[in-house]
Amino acid sequence: MKKMLLIGGSGQIGTALRTAHRGEIASPSHTAFDIVTGDFAELLSATEPDFVVNCAAFHNVDRCEREIAAAFQANAVAVGYLSEACANRRIPFVTISTDYVFSGDANRPYLESDDACPRTVYGISKLAGELLAHRSGSNAIVVRTSGVFGTTGTSNKGPTLIDRVLGQAERGEPTNMVSDVVFSPSYAPHVARAILDLVERRAVGTHHVTNAGSCSWYEFVREAFEGAGFPNAQLSPRTYASFGNPTPRPLRSALENSTFAELGIAPLPTWQEALRSFLRARAERLMTDA
């Protein structure tokens, strides 16, 4: 089996890749390898991977607006550096991008062929990383996701949003959820399997990898509450503007895949099916932890 070098492996997609990949995995911790300051060429020589997946990013959207240089170093410059090092050794390189590369003004899901027009520093820096990856000649695979959720939290953000709101429902606490931001939920285990399929097919280019369909965050949480057995949980819809957040997030950034059919990759399940899979996995985890 092929050996994967996984950068940023402590998050949701990284954790799912560890489970999905059947071959050898090298995944240095952030303290062992920082994508901004680390010697990636040396890491490649030490690990000798068959392919590389970069899940590391500066993805706190609000902080990116204040720390522009740091956002571009992590999301653009470092990605270009990683992809160029892979190109020099002819190693396939995958990097994870985002629906935030789009403005959110379209009245339909975005395809890979649609022009990007990000509104945030985060989105701009991630788009720059995409362009640098493709420019490097590394035969890069860019995977855009949207609203990733999984059964584990991230090392720097703590529990996932869905875990937090389910906890509120379990405690009988009210939940306010934005109802005018539409996205395509992406279940980390499904995304991970698709990434490995893309690597297997050496599917160079940009791919939208989300569960099928789209919804608002309010609709997503309402479905989660019903599926988890909390149909009467206190859930109120709110507009994004009412939260007073100064960062102009895209309001409609749902993604649609147009590349899998030609590659012979099965489409990902609907977001409702993915959510049911998540709820089953979460219930099993809670029973194990009890």
ChimeraX attribute file (.defattr): number of C-alpha atoms within 10 A of each C-alpha:
attribute: neighborCount
match mode: 1-to-1
recipient: residues
	/A:1	8
	/A:2	13
	/A:3	17
	/A:4	23
	/A:5	23
	/A:6	24
	/A:7	23
	/A:8	23
	/A:9	24
	/A:10	22
	/A:11	20
	/A:12	24
	/A:13	27
	/A:14	23
	/A:15	21
	/A:16	22
	/A:17	26
	/A:18	20
	/A:19	12
	/A:20	17
	/A:21	17
	/A:22	12
	/A:23	10
	/A:24	14
	/A:25	17
	/A:26	17
	/A:27	20
	/A:28	16
	/A:29	13
	/A:30	14
	/A:31	7
	/A:32	8
	/A:33	16
	/A:34	17
	/A:35	21
	/A:36	18
	/A:37	10
	/A:38	14
	/A:39	14
	/A:40	19
	/A:41	15
	/A:42	11
	/A:43	15
	/A:44	19
	/A:45	10
	/A:46	9
	/A:47	14
	/A:48	16
	/A:49	20
	/A:50	16
	/A:51	19
	/A:52	26
	/A:53	25
	/A:54	21
	/A:55	19
	/A:56	22
	/A:57	23
	/A:58	18
	/A:59	17
	/A:60	12
	/A:61	18
	/A:62	16
	/A:63	15
	/A:64	20
	/A:65	15
	/A:66	11
	/A:67	14
	/A:68	13
	/A:69	12
	/A:70	16
	/A:71	25
	/A:72	23
	/A:73	19
	/A:74	22
	/A:75	28
	/A:76	24
	/A:77	20
	/A:78	23
	/A:79	30
	/A:80	23
	/A:81	20
	/A:82	27
	/A:83	31
	/A:84	24
	/A:85	20
	/A:86	26
	/A:87	18
	/A:88	12
	/A:89	13
	/A:90	15
	/A:91	20
	/A:92	22
	/A:93	28
	/A:94	30
	/A:95	26
	/A:96	24
	/A:97	26
	/A:98	23
	/A:99	27
	/A:100	29
	/A:101	25
	/A:102	26
	/A:103	20
	/A:104	24
	/A:105	11
	/A:106	13
	/A:107	9
	/A:108	13
	/A:109	18
	/A:110	21
	/A:111	16
	/A:112	17
	/A:113	10
	/A:114	9
	/A:115	11
	/A:116	17
	/A:117	15
	/A:118	21
	/A:119	17
	/A:120	21
	/A:121	24
	/A:122	28
	/A:123	27
	/A:124	21
	/A:125	29
	/A:126	31
	/A:127	23
	/A:128	18
	/A:129	27
	/A:130	28
	/A:131	15
	/A:132	22
	/A:133	30
	/A:134	20
	/A:135	14
	/A:136	19
	/A:137	14
	/A:138	24
	/A:139	22
	/A:140	28
	/A:141	25
	/A:142	28
	/A:143	23
	/A:144	24
	/A:145	25
	/A:146	23
	/A:147	18
	/A:148	19
	/A:149	21
	/A:150	28
	/A:151	22
	/A:152	19
	/A:153	18
	/A:154	16
	/A:155	12
	/A:156	9
	/A:157	11
	/A:158	12
	/A:159	15
	/A:160	16
	/A:161	16
	/A:162	21
	/A:163	19
	/A:164	13
	/A:165	21
	/A:166	19
	/A:167	12
	/A:168	15
	/A:169	21
	/A:170	14
	/A:171	10
	/A:172	13
	/A:173	13
	/A:174	13
	/A:175	17
	/A:176	15
	/A:177	22
	/A:178	19
	/A:179	18
	/A:180	18
	/A:181	20
	/A:182	23
	/A:183	25
	/A:184	28
	/A:185	28
	/A:186	26
	/A:187	30
	/A:188	27
	/A:189	25
	/A:190	22
	/A:191	25
	/A:192	22
	/A:193	17
	/A:194	23
	/A:195	26
	/A:196	17
	/A:197	17
	/A:198	22
	/A:199	18
	/A:200	12
	/A:201	12
	/A:202	15
	/A:203	19
	/A:204	17
	/A:205	17
	/A:206	22
	/A:207	26
	/A:208	24
	/A:209	31
	/A:210	32
	/A:211	28
	/A:212	20
	/A:213	17
	/A:214	24
	/A:215	19
	/A:216	21
	/A:217	21
	/A:218	22
	/A:219	17
	/A:220	21
	/A:221	22
	/A:222	21
	/A:223	16
	/A:224	22
	/A:225	22
	/A:226	12
	/A:227	15
	/A:228	18
	/A:229	11
	/A:230	16
	/A:231	14
	/A:232	11
	/A:233	19
	/A:234	15
	/A:235	18
	/A:236	13
	/A:237	16
	/A:238	15
	/A:239	14
	/A:240	16
	/A:241	11
	/A:242	8
	/A:243	11
	/A:244	8
	/A:245	10
	/A:246	9
	/A:247	14
	/A:248	15
	/A:249	21
	/A:250	22
	/A:251	19
	/A:252	25
	/A:253	27
	/A:254	31
	/A:255	28
	/A:256	20
	/A:257	21
	/A:258	16
	/A:259	18
	/A:260	18
	/A:261	10
	/A:262	7
	/A:263	13
	/A:264	11
	/A:265	13
	/A:266	10
	/A:267	17
	/A:268	21
	/A:269	16
	/A:270	17
	/A:271	20
	/A:272	19
	/A:273	14
	/A:274	22
	/A:275	25
	/A:276	15
	/A:277	16
	/A:278	20
	/A:279	20
	/A:280	14
	/A:281	14
	/A:282	17
	/A:283	13
	/A:284	12
	/A:285	13
	/A:286	9
	/A:287	9
	/A:288	8
	/A:289	7
	/A:290	6
